[in-house]
Amino acid sequence: MNPQTPLTLIQRSRSVEAQLAGHATSDGAGVRLTRLLTQKLQRRLDPFLLLDAFGSDDPDDYIAGFPDHPHRGFETITYMLEGRMRHRDSAGHEGVLATGGVQWMTAGRGVIHSEIPEQEAGRMEGFQLWLNLPAADKLCAPWYKDFPAAELPRYRTQSGVAVTVIAGASQGLAGAVTRPATQPLYLDIDLPAGGAFEQPLAAHNAFVVVYRGAVEIAGEDVSALQLAILANDPAADGVRLVAREASRALLVAGQPLHEPIVQQGPFVMNDEQGIHQAIKDYRNGRLA
């Protein structure tokens, strides 16, 4: 798709409220990753709960993967830039997430799943984002779908910016997934040197993560693997990214739920009682 993109889509870009460096950690059976969005930011970036970046050429950093573990109360979106990972879960879903693809899983009332690399060498790189579910949907049926790279909606602007629309909509192109309650927008933006990209934004919480090169937003440079929180400025109607060099960035935005968030490990509910019930159900084998 090649929309005839107007030169100006927004009148005023949001500014960068803060840039936060991720911290190195490990998860699963020792997978090394960088945690960019932590529990401390869950209220500020509601409805998003967590964002991990992973990327290594060393199999020791990823080969053990993520053996069986439970989830309840939210959704996971895994974007694989490079590599292969097999998913299996207790709801009967199975699939392989490969280079350029997206895996979207709704844990809902509960699921036990594993994510194990299907490679013994080479690079594995990508992101996993956790998206909260509203209270009314936290105990919904689990759901899962793999979107191979070739099936993800994409377009290129007149100025040569390539955009993959994982969720939401951009310049009239609907993404792979939509969610009415949280209205997530998830774009992968590939900018040539000197290229610019504009995206209108509703009054949603939003952030940008650059993972190649560097971009400028409202006069501020944003470098790679910094979580750039966009200010909620009512006078701004979107965001404008300008690439100093060839760059790639994720733009993520969503409608806040304004509900209590209580997280304990892999369970995210609205109160302590919900957490206790999740733990009890898991121990008693009652997750899906």
C-alpha positions in Angstrom: 0.0 0.0 0.0 1.3 3.5 -0.9 -1.0 6.2 0.4 -0.6 9.7 -0.9 0.7 11.0 2.4 0.2 14.7 3.0 3.2 16.7 4.1 1.6 17.6 7.4 -0.6 15.3 9.4 -0.4 17.0 12.7 -0.2 20.7 13.9 1.9 20.2 17.0 4.1 17.3 18.1 4.1 16.0 21.6 7.4 16.6 23.4 9.5 14.1 25.4 8.5 14.1 29.0 11.4 11.9 30.1 13.9 9.4 28.7 14.6 6.4 30.9 17.3 3.8 30.3 16.3 0.2 30.7 18.0 -2.1 33.1 19.6 -5.4 32.4 17.9 -8.5 33.9 17.0 -12.1 33.1 13.8 -14.0 33.0 12.5 -17.5 32.2 15.4 -20.0 32.4 18.0 -17.3 32.3 17.2 -15.3 29.1 19.1 -12.0 29.2 17.0 -9.0 28.4 16.6 -5.2 29.0 13.5 -4.2 30.9 12.4 -0.8 29.6 8.9 -0.5 31.1 8.8 -1.5 34.8 6.1 -1.7 37.4 6.9 1.8 38.5 5.7 3.1 35.2 2.4 1.2 35.0 0.2 4.0 36.2 1.9 6.6 34.0 1.8 4.4 30.9 -1.6 2.7 31.6 -2.7 0.4 29.9 0.8 -0.9 29.3 2.4 -3.1 32.1 5.9 -4.1 30.9 8.2 -3.9 27.9 11.3 -6.1 27.5 13.9 -5.9 24.8 16.1 -8.9 24.0 18.9 -9.2 21.5 22.0 -11.3 21.4 24.2 -13.3 19.1 25.3 -15.6 22.0 23.0 -18.6 22.4 23.9 -18.8 26.1 21.9 -15.6 26.5 18.6 -17.1 25.1 18.8 -20.8 24.4 17.1 -22.0 27.6 14.0 -19.9 26.7 10.9 -19.6 28.9 9.7 -23.0 30.1 6.1 -23.5 31.3 4.8 -20.6 33.3 1.4 -19.1 34.0 -0.3 -15.8 33.1 -3.7 -14.3 34.1 -5.3 -10.9 33.5 -3.5 -9.4 30.6 -2.2 -9.8 27.0 1.3 -10.4 25.7 2.6 -9.1 22.3 5.9 -10.5 21.2 7.6 -8.9 18.1 10.4 -11.0 16.7 12.9 -8.9 14.8 15.2 -11.9 14.2 15.1 -15.5 15.3 12.6 -18.4 15.9 10.6 -19.2 19.0 8.1 -22.0 19.5 5.0 -21.3 21.6 2.9 -24.0 23.3 0.1 -23.5 25.9 -2.4 -25.3 28.0 -5.3 -24.0 25.9 -4.0 -26.2 23.0 -2.3 -23.4 21.0 1.0 -24.0 19.3 3.0 -22.0 16.7 6.4 -20.7 15.7 7.2 -17.0 15.9 9.8 -16.3 13.2 11.8 -13.2 12.0 9.5 -10.2 11.4 6.4 -11.9 12.9 4.2 -11.0 15.9 2.6 -13.3 18.5 -0.4 -12.0 20.3 -1.7 -13.9 23.3 -4.6 -13.1 25.6 -4.0 -14.8 28.9 -7.5 -13.9 30.2 -8.7 -16.2 33.0 -5.4 -18.1 32.8 -3.0 -20.0 30.6 0.3 -21.9 31.1 2.6 -21.5 28.2 6.2 -22.0 27.1 8.4 -20.0 24.7 11.4 -22.0 23.6 14.0 -21.0 20.9 14.0 -23.1 17.7 17.6 -22.3 16.9 20.9 -23.2 18.4 23.0 -20.4 16.9 22.5 -16.9 15.4 20.9 -13.8 16.6 17.6 -13.6 18.5 16.2 -10.1 18.9 12.8 -8.6 19.6 10.4 -7.1 22.1 7.7 -8.3 24.4 5.0 -5.9 25.5 2.4 -6.6 28.2 -1.0 -5.0 27.7 -3.5 -4.8 30.5 -7.1 -6.2 30.2 -10.0 -4.2 31.7 -11.6 -5.7 34.8 -14.6 -6.9 32.8 -12.3 -9.0 30.5 -9.7 -10.3 33.0 -11.3 -13.7 33.2 -12.1 -14.0 29.5 -11.2 -17.1 27.5 -7.5 -17.3 26.4 -6.8 -16.4 22.8 -3.7 -16.7 20.7 -2.6 -15.9 17.1 0.7 -15.8 15.2 1.1 -13.2 12.5 3.9 -14.0 10.1 5.9 -11.1 8.8 4.2 -11.3 5.3 0.8 -10.9 6.9 1.4 -7.8 8.9 -0.1 -4.6 7.3 2.5 -2.2 6.0 2.8 1.0 4.0 5.5 3.3 2.7 5.2 7.1 2.7 6.1 9.4 -0.1 9.3 10.3 1.8 10.4 6.6 2.0 9.4 5.8 5.6 8.3 2.2 5.9 5.6 1.5 8.6 4.4 -1.8 10.0 1.1 -1.5 11.7 1.0 -4.2 14.5 -2.0 -2.7 16.3 -4.4 0.2 15.9 -4.4 2.2 12.6 -2.1 4.5 10.8 -2.9 6.7 7.8 -6.0 4.7 7.1 -4.4 1.3 7.4 -5.8 -1.0 10.1 -3.3 -3.1 12.0 -3.2 -6.8 12.7 -5.1 -6.4 16.0 -7.5 -3.9 17.4 -8.8 -3.7 21.0 -11.8 -1.5 21.8 -11.1 -1.0 25.5 -7.4 -0.1 25.4 -7.2 1.0 21.8 -3.6 0.1 21.4 -1.4 1.6 18.7 1.8 -0.3 17.9 3.9 0.8 15.0 7.4 -0.2 13.8 8.7 2.8 11.9 11.7 2.5 9.6 13.1 5.9 8.7 15.8 6.7 6.1 18.4 9.3 7.1 16.7 12.7 7.2 13.3 11.1 7.0 10.3 12.3 9.0 7.1 10.6 10.2 4.0 12.0 11.7 1.3 10.1 13.6 -1.9 11.7 15.0 -2.5 10.6 18.6 -5.7 10.7 20.7 -5.5 11.7 24.3 -3.7 8.4 25.1 -0.5 7.6 27.0 2.3 7.0 24.5 6.0 6.3 24.3 8.7 5.7 21.7 11.6 3.2 21.8 14.4 3.7 19.2 16.2 0.5 18.4 18.4 1.5 15.5 20.0 4.9 15.0 18.6 8.0 16.7 15.6 10.3 16.1 14.5 13.8 17.2 11.2 14.5 18.8 10.2 18.1 19.3 13.8 19.2 19.3 15.1 16.5 21.7 17.4 13.7 20.5 16.2 10.2 21.5 18.9 7.5 21.3 18.6 3.7 21.1 17.1 1.7 23.9 15.8 4.6 25.8 12.1 4.6 26.8 11.0 8.1 25.7 7.7 8.9 27.4 5.6 11.4 25.4 4.1 14.3 27.3 0.3 14.4 27.6 0.0 17.9 26.2 -3.6 18.7 25.3 -2.3 21.3 22.7 -0.4 18.6 20.8 -2.3 16.4 18.3 0.3 13.8 17.6 4.0 13.1 17.4 6.7 13.8 14.8 9.9 11.8 14.5 12.8 13.0 12.4 15.7 10.7 11.8 19.3 12.0 12.1 20.5 8.8 10.5 18.8 5.6 9.2 16.7 4.6 12.2 14.0 2.3 13.4 11.6 3.0 16.3 8.5 1.6 18.0 5.7 4.0 18.6 3.2 2.7 21.2 0.1 4.4 22.6 -3.1 3.3 24.3 -6.3 4.4 26.1 -5.7 4.2 29.9 -8.1 2.0 31.8 -7.9 4.1 35.0 -8.4 0.9 37.1 -6.4 -0.4 40.0 -3.4 -2.5 39.0 -2.2 -5.2 41.3 0.6 -7.4 40.0 2.4 -10.4 41.5 4.7 -12.0 39.0 2.8 -13.4 36.1 -0.6 -12.4 37.4 -2.2 -8.9 37.0 -5.5 -8.2 38.6 -7.4 -5.3 40.2 -7.1 -6.2 43.8 -5.2 -8.5 46.2 -8.1 -10.9 46.3 -7.8 -11.5 42.6 -4.1 -12.2 43.0 -4.7 -14.7 45.8 -7.4 -16.4 43.7 -5.0 -16.6 40.7 -2.3 -18.2 42.8 -4.8 -20.7 44.3 -6.2 -21.6 40.9 -2.7 -22.1 39.5 -1.7 -24.3 42.5 -4.9 -26.4 42.1 -4.4 -26.9 38.4 -7.4 -24.7 37.4 -5.8 -22.5 34.9 -6.7 -23.2 31.3 
